[in-house]
């Protein structure tokens, strides 16, 4: 599943892709699909490791409109 997630350009370049595993669903509104989730990044993956110097941690909080409730341990892709 692919969702759009916006982050300040100072951190990542346009059209970069991150993907990670949902570690927690903090909030999800079934009426409009808005959710807040925590994503765990795998720095052992070469395509993710390049962001290690630009991020403080391998856990990211993501806010987005989802088409269904995210599930813990499910992998998501994010583009910006």
Kinemage of the C-alpha trace (Angstrom):
@kinemage 1
@onewidth
@group {chain A} dominant
@subgroup {mainchain}
@vectorlist {calphas} color= white
{ca unk a 1} P 0.000 0.000 0.000
{ca unk a 2} L 1.272 3.446 -0.822
{ca unk a 3} L 0.485 6.688 0.943
{ca unk a 4} L 1.779 10.222 0.679
{ca unk a 5} L 3.612 11.523 3.686
{ca unk a 6} L 5.048 15.041 3.717
{ca unk a 7} L 8.252 15.868 5.554
{ca unk a 8} L 10.379 19.023 5.531
{ca unk a 9} L 12.647 19.180 2.482
{ca unk a 10} L 15.594 19.935 4.759
{ca unk a 11} L 15.477 16.334 5.961
{ca unk a 12} L 14.842 14.375 2.756
{ca unk a 13} L 14.879 15.093 -0.971
{ca unk a 14} L 11.726 15.147 -3.104
{ca unk a 15} L 10.445 11.780 -4.313
{ca unk a 16} L 12.475 9.765 -1.840
{ca unk a 17} L 10.878 6.587 -0.584
{ca unk a 18} L 10.856 5.214 2.920
{ca unk a 19} L 9.235 2.038 4.045
{ca unk a 20} L 8.890 0.502 7.417
{ca unk a 21} L 6.881 -1.796 9.606
{ca unk a 22} L 4.015 -0.491 11.720
{ca unk a 23} L 4.994 -0.866 15.361
{ca unk a 24} L 1.975 0.891 16.883
{ca unk a 25} L -1.337 2.386 15.801
{ca unk a 26} L -1.648 5.400 18.084
{ca unk a 27} L -4.902 6.715 16.659
{ca unk a 28} L -7.269 5.815 13.832
{ca unk a 29} L -10.579 7.473 12.909
{ca unk a 30} L -12.771 5.040 10.975
{ca unk a 31} L -15.055 7.815 9.712
{ca unk a 32} L -12.430 9.712 7.715
{ca unk a 33} L -9.421 7.342 7.654
{ca unk a 34} L -7.073 9.703 9.502
{ca unk a 35} L -4.466 7.905 11.528
{ca unk a 36} L -1.313 8.320 13.569
{ca unk a 37} L 1.075 5.380 13.509
{ca unk a 38} L 4.646 4.597 14.521
{ca unk a 39} L 6.890 3.124 11.817
{ca unk a 40} L 10.083 1.178 12.509
{ca unk a 41} L 12.762 1.575 9.824
{ca unk a 42} L 15.296 -1.154 9.065
{ca unk a 43} L 18.735 0.467 8.802
{ca unk a 44} L 20.186 -2.872 7.629
{ca unk a 45} L 18.443 -2.257 4.296
{ca unk a 46} L 20.776 -0.254 2.038
{ca unk a 47} L 17.974 1.927 0.632
{ca unk a 48} L 16.918 2.954 4.165
{ca unk a 49} L 20.433 3.218 5.652
{ca unk a 50} L 21.163 6.293 3.518
{ca unk a 51} L 18.668 8.248 5.677
{ca unk a 52} L 20.318 7.272 8.978
{ca unk a 53} L 22.428 10.440 9.168
{ca unk a 54} L 19.353 12.613 8.515
{ca unk a 55} L 17.034 11.038 11.081
{ca unk a 56} L 17.317 10.988 14.869
{ca unk a 57} L 15.931 7.482 15.303
{ca unk a 58} L 14.663 4.486 13.371
{ca unk a 59} L 11.138 5.119 14.729
{ca unk a 60} L 8.982 7.653 12.884
{ca unk a 61} L 5.553 9.000 13.740
{ca unk a 62} L 3.412 9.132 10.614
{ca unk a 63} L 0.135 11.006 10.189
{ca unk a 64} L -1.866 10.206 7.071
{ca unk a 65} L -5.269 9.350 5.663
{ca unk a 66} L -5.413 5.581 5.280
{ca unk a 67} L -7.910 3.608 3.197
{ca unk a 68} L -8.304 1.162 6.106
{ca unk a 69} L -7.023 0.712 9.647
{ca unk a 70} L -3.271 0.022 9.669
{ca unk a 71} L -2.219 -3.280 11.221
{ca unk a 72} L 0.774 -3.770 13.519
{ca unk a 73} L 3.690 -5.538 11.750
{ca unk a 74} L 2.368 -4.506 8.323
{ca unk a 75} L 4.824 -2.808 5.947
{ca unk a 76} L 4.027 0.592 4.408
{ca unk a 77} L 5.725 2.705 1.729
{ca unk a 78} L 5.850 6.495 1.931
{ca unk a 79} L 6.747 8.850 -0.914
{ca unk a 80} L 7.304 12.604 -0.909
